[in-house]
Amino acid sequence: MKRKQILVLVLVIYLVITMVGCSTQGATTSKTDEKISITDSLGRTVEFESSPEKVVAVGVGALRLFTYVGDVEKIVGIEEIDQKSSQGKPYVIANPSFVSLTTIGAGGPNSTPDPEQILKVEPDVIFTTLATDTVAADELQNKTGIPVVALSSGSTGLFDETLYNSLTAIGQVMGNEERSAEVIEFIKGYEADLKKRTEGINESTKQTSYVGALGSKGAQGIESTRAQYPPFVVVNAINVADQTGKPGSMMIDKEQLLQWNPARIFIDYDGIEKVKADMTANPEYYTSLDAFKTNQVDMILPYILYGTNIEVAIADAYSIGKVLYPDQFKDVDSGKIMDEVSEKLLGTKVYDQMVADYGAFGKFVQ
């Protein structure tokens, strides 16, 4: 009897150990099998077995958006356009190691993804702004066999829900949801502050404004402007270009600017040499503009270089606000604002380098 009892006891112990082992194995498999499922800017559902370890970002602003939220150590390839120059691009200025990465294509506003180049670095995910429809995104995914997540900064590139959704998607893919939520709230905080400072100002006391020399496929002169210019919009400025009724970037007739004759003019550093050359060739034109006659022309930094550089755009908005509403912005140092934003988004201050590349906020000097 004792021998039988011992055998039964051994069998019971064996069965318990086996069941525990199976139970543990089942839990591990279940955890491993959990997938990450996100919705990208095109409404596509993209799934991942786990958070990617190797990343590429292609297209206007894609790499920048990733650097705001993701771990830059996971970037394994870079477009040639970002590898060649960091000028005016805080996300490249903040990451000098990018220059040593493998090239994954030429890049540029009118470029197309290069599947062969991308495959050389064997990424686990492709973030892209080049896919403007589901067909293009699916085609790239099918050609490479790599999950493709479409991103977009929205129509304005600043304080835009589409931008926030893309940052959220990056956070979800990379397992950085807390970081993406933190970045979004941080950016929204500046929007709220800018609006609060300028709300309730009597329209009749506002000065008419114009922004010129905005870059558009290269440097442009004073006639290059934009209706619904985001930094103007967020500080409730009166933009004379809005009178055209046309949205977005445009080239106006220079005679139109004479007719508008705005009280304040802002010149983008991107086109300053064009403006100076034109002033030398046509001095009478500029002396016919009240803003130039009364020294009411101020400089802003180019924020659209391969997409919207948010830290520069926000600093431009504060600089413009300080010019138009000195009382409401008397505590503001626009350069410090840029450093504050870039340090949060990119981990480093960039204003000094932007000044070295272009110049400082302040009055236009011929």
Secondary structure, DSSP 8 states (H G I E B T S, - for coil): -HHHHHHHHHHHHHHHHHHHHHHHHHHHHHHHT--EEEE-TTS-EEEESS--SSEEEESTTHHHHHHHHS-GGGB-EE-HHHHH--TT-HHHHT-GGGGGSEE-----TT----HHHHHHT--SEEEESS--SHHHHHHHHHHH-S-EEE---TTTSSS-HHHHHHHHHHHHHHT-HHHHHHHHHHHHHHHHHHHHHHTT--GGG--EEEEE---SSS---TTEEEET-HHHHHTT-EEGGGGG---EEEE--HHHHHHH--SEEEEEGGGHHHHHHHHHH-HHHHHTSHHHHTT-EEEE---BSSSB-HHHHHHHHHHHHHHH-TTTTTT--HHHHHHHHHHHHHSS--HHHHHHHT--SEE---
